[in-house]
Amino acid sequence: MFSIVLIGVGATLVMDLWTLLLKRLGVATLNYAMLGRWAGHLLKGRVHHQGIARSEPVAHELAWGWVLHYAIGLLFAAGLVGLVGEGWLRQPTLAPALLFGIATVLAPWCVMQPAMGAGFFASRTPTPWRNRGRSLMTHVVFGCGLFLAACLL
């Protein structure tokens, strides 16, 4: 379990370094306060929003967003290890981590974006294909982070 926590945190940190680089290059990235806002409204029974940025703010939404972001990374790391087995922890290989990382993009495309008002596969955004590509690349980086964190372990 401790290994899964370290891999999840490590992979999420790699993803965060990627998004920091994107921000430095002037590329818009997800504001984790919106994840916290969505979760705060979810606790009150509201799942869908026309646009999460226009929804009423919730207390400590940025902090909640970051906590959830890392919790999701831990869950994804546990999912990978559950899928490929604990042997992968002793001898990590890139392919399962990368493929799993790519598969995790379905969570924002099919759950988070529709719930936050962006539509399935970011279809309701001004630049859906650019947003899809950005999400996919971020999850490729997360998959690489799963592998790198496991190797460092």
TIMARVEX-571904 format. One record per residue (C-alpha): residue in three letters; x negated, y, z negated. Coordinates in steps of 0.02 Angstrom, whole numbers, plus 50000, padded with zeros to 5 digits. Layout:
N
alaXYZ;...
//
This chain:
153
met500005000050000;phe498585011949958;ser497845008950131;ile499495013250214;val499585029550115;leu497825034350168;ile498165029950350;gly499815039350351;val499035054850273;gly497515053650385;ala498525051850545;thr499675066150495;leu498165076950456;val497445073150630;met499125078250704;asp499095094350601;leu497345098450663;trp497995096150840;thr499455107950810;leu498275120450729;leu497225119950888;leu498795122550992;lys499295137550885;arg497555145050907;leu497805143251095;gly499465152351084;val500565137051106;ala502175136951006;thr502305122350883;leu503585116050761;asn503885126850608;tyr504045114150467;ala505185126050374;met506505121050502;leu506275102750453;gly506505107850271;arg508025118250316;trp508795103750410;ala508475091950263;gly509215104550141;his510805105550244;leu510815086650265;leu510895084850075;lys512465095550082;gly513225084350216;arg512845094450371;val511905084550502;his512075094450663;his511655112750697;gln511905123350851;gly510195130550817;ile509275126750656;ala508375143550658;arg510075152250649;ser510705141350506;glu510665147950329;pro508955146150248;val508765134350100;ala507685136549947;his505875131049970;glu506205125250148;leu504395127050203;ala503755116550057;trp505115103450087;gly504685103150271;trp502855099450238;val503285086050109;leu504465077750233;his503205079150373;tyr501925069250272;ala503245057050206;ile503735053250386;gly501905050350427;leu501805037850284;leu503375028950342;phe502695027750519;ala501045020750455;ala502005007750355;gly503025003750511;leu501445000850612;val500674989350482;gly502344980350460;leu502434977550647;val500644972050683;gly500234964250514;glu498984967750377;gly497574960150478;trp497554976050581;leu497004985450424;arg495404975050419;gln495074976150606;pro496014990750679;thr496184991950866;leu496725007050967;ala498104999551075;pro499394995550939;ala499115012150851;leu499215022151012;leu500765012951074;phe501605014650906;gly501165033150900;ile501935035451071;ala503495026051016;thr503695037650866;val504105051950985;leu505835044450997;ala506185051150821;pro506075069450870;trp506805066651043;cys508315056650987;val508595062050806;met507785078350754;gln507985088650912;pro509825084250937;ala510195087250752;met509315104050756;gly510245109850911;ala508905106851043;gly509825092151121;phe509235074651161;phe507475075051232;ala507445094051206;ser508735095651346;arg509515111551274;thr507875121151263;pro507315133951393;thr505845122851447;pro506355104751413;trp504975096251511;arg503625106851431;asn504355103151259;arg504475084551297;gly502665084451353;arg502105093751198;ser503035081651085;leu502355066651178;met500565073051169;thr500735076750983;his501295058850953;val499875052051060;val498725061750945;phe499635054450794;gly499355036950864;cys497505040750885;gly497525047350707;leu498245030850645;phe496795021850726;leu495465034150667;ala496115034050488;ala496135015050487;cys494355014450553;leu493765026650420;leu494605015950288;
//
